[in-house]
Amino acid sequence: MKSIMLKLFKKYGHAVAALALTITAMNVNSACFWINNQPELPADAKELRKF
């Protein structure tokens, strides 16, 4: 079981990481439409802002 997970991670790990980075960048550059419910961003995510 462990070797199967390792093979999958080696094969698709870079794709999952790229997808996570893309989703984070999209999330950082958007705002919540409920003004009073805007969550705080982590310090590392603020580097991805475009504005």
Backbone bond lengths (Angstrom), bond angles and torsions (degrees), N, CA, C in turn:
res aa  C-N    CA-C-N  psi(-1)  N-CA   C-N-CA  omega(-1)  CA-C   N-CA-C  phi
1 M - - - 1.448 - - 1.524 110.75 -
2 K 1.326 116.42 -40.98 1.458 119.86 -177.99 1.522 111.34 -66.70
3 S 1.319 117.43 -37.66 1.461 120.56 -179.40 1.529 111.05 -68.62
4 I 1.323 117.66 -32.83 1.461 120.82 177.35 1.525 109.93 -65.90
5 M 1.329 116.65 -44.19 1.470 120.57 178.74 1.523 110.51 -63.55
6 L 1.304 117.57 -40.43 1.453 121.53 179.74 1.526 111.18 -64.79
7 K 1.323 116.92 -41.33 1.461 120.69 177.28 1.529 111.53 -63.18
8 L 1.338 115.83 -43.52 1.463 119.42 178.36 1.521 111.53 -64.18
9 F 1.320 116.64 -40.30 1.453 119.97 -179.79 1.521 111.18 -66.27
10 K 1.324 116.92 -40.36 1.461 120.28 178.71 1.528 111.25 -66.91
11 K 1.318 116.47 -34.95 1.459 120.12 -176.75 1.526 112.20 -79.37
12 Y 1.331 117.88 -40.64 1.463 121.37 -173.03 1.527 113.97 -115.61
13 G 1.306 118.53 4.11 1.458 121.51 -176.85 1.515 113.14 -62.29
14 H 1.330 117.42 -41.73 1.456 120.19 -179.26 1.525 111.55 -66.90
15 A 1.318 117.44 -33.99 1.465 120.88 178.58 1.529 110.86 -68.98
16 V 1.312 117.18 -40.26 1.461 121.10 178.50 1.527 110.21 -66.28
17 A 1.325 117.50 -40.38 1.464 121.07 178.43 1.519 111.09 -65.11
18 A 1.318 117.84 -41.71 1.464 121.37 178.38 1.523 111.10 -64.97
19 L 1.314 116.88 -40.11 1.456 120.70 177.86 1.524 111.09 -64.83
20 A 1.317 117.21 -41.66 1.465 120.81 178.62 1.524 111.04 -63.68
21 L 1.325 118.06 -40.47 1.459 121.44 178.20 1.526 110.95 -65.43
22 T 1.324 117.51 -41.03 1.459 121.50 179.05 1.521 111.38 -64.44
23 I 1.307 117.10 -44.76 1.465 120.85 179.71 1.520 110.39 -64.83
24 T 1.328 117.68 -39.40 1.459 120.99 178.23 1.519 110.91 -64.75
25 A 1.316 117.76 -43.06 1.466 121.10 178.72 1.522 111.28 -62.98
26 M 1.336 117.63 -39.75 1.463 120.38 177.41 1.519 110.96 -66.60
27 N 1.314 117.14 -38.40 1.462 121.70 -178.84 1.527 111.37 -70.12
28 V 1.301 117.94 -37.08 1.463 121.72 -179.12 1.518 110.59 -67.33
29 N 1.315 117.16 -35.62 1.453 121.40 -176.20 1.523 113.86 -87.78
30 S 1.298 117.78 8.46 1.459 120.69 176.52 1.526 108.95 -120.33
31 A 1.303 114.97 162.19 1.464 120.00 -179.70 1.525 109.49 -120.72
32 C 1.283 115.38 153.12 1.459 121.51 176.71 1.530 108.61 -74.18
33 F 1.328 118.04 136.95 1.457 119.55 -178.68 1.529 111.87 -77.25
34 W 1.317 118.11 -12.46 1.455 121.80 171.84 1.527 106.45 -93.93
35 I 1.296 117.37 104.00 1.460 122.72 -172.73 1.532 111.81 -57.68
36 N 1.312 117.54 -41.08 1.459 119.81 -176.17 1.524 113.64 -79.17
37 N 1.328 118.36 -1.39 1.457 120.79 -177.54 1.527 111.97 -117.95
38 Q 1.327 117.35 24.31 1.459 120.90 179.98 1.531 109.03 -75.28
39 P 1.337 118.62 115.70 1.462 120.41 -178.99 1.527 112.00 -74.16
40 E 1.305 116.51 157.38 1.464 121.88 176.86 1.516 109.92 -74.97
41 L 1.326 116.66 140.56 1.460 121.52 178.40 1.516 110.26 -90.39
42 P 1.317 117.32 144.65 1.464 119.67 173.11 1.533 110.22 -66.27
43 A 1.309 117.12 156.30 1.465 121.57 -177.58 1.527 111.51 -62.89
44 D 1.319 118.24 -36.36 1.465 120.94 -179.69 1.530 111.88 -68.58
45 A 1.318 117.13 -31.93 1.459 120.36 -178.38 1.528 111.51 -74.22
46 K 1.315 118.62 -24.04 1.464 121.09 -179.73 1.524 111.95 -66.44
47 E 1.326 117.84 -21.06 1.459 120.93 177.55 1.527 111.58 -68.96
48 L 1.311 119.05 -19.99 1.460 122.95 -177.57 1.521 112.63 -87.29
49 R 1.330 118.68 -2.50 1.464 121.36 -177.64 1.521 110.35 -66.81
50 K 1.324 115.38 145.54 1.453 121.06 179.10 1.526 112.02 -104.25
51 F 1.319 118.74 -3.89 1.464 120.70 -179.74 1.481 110.89 -123.42
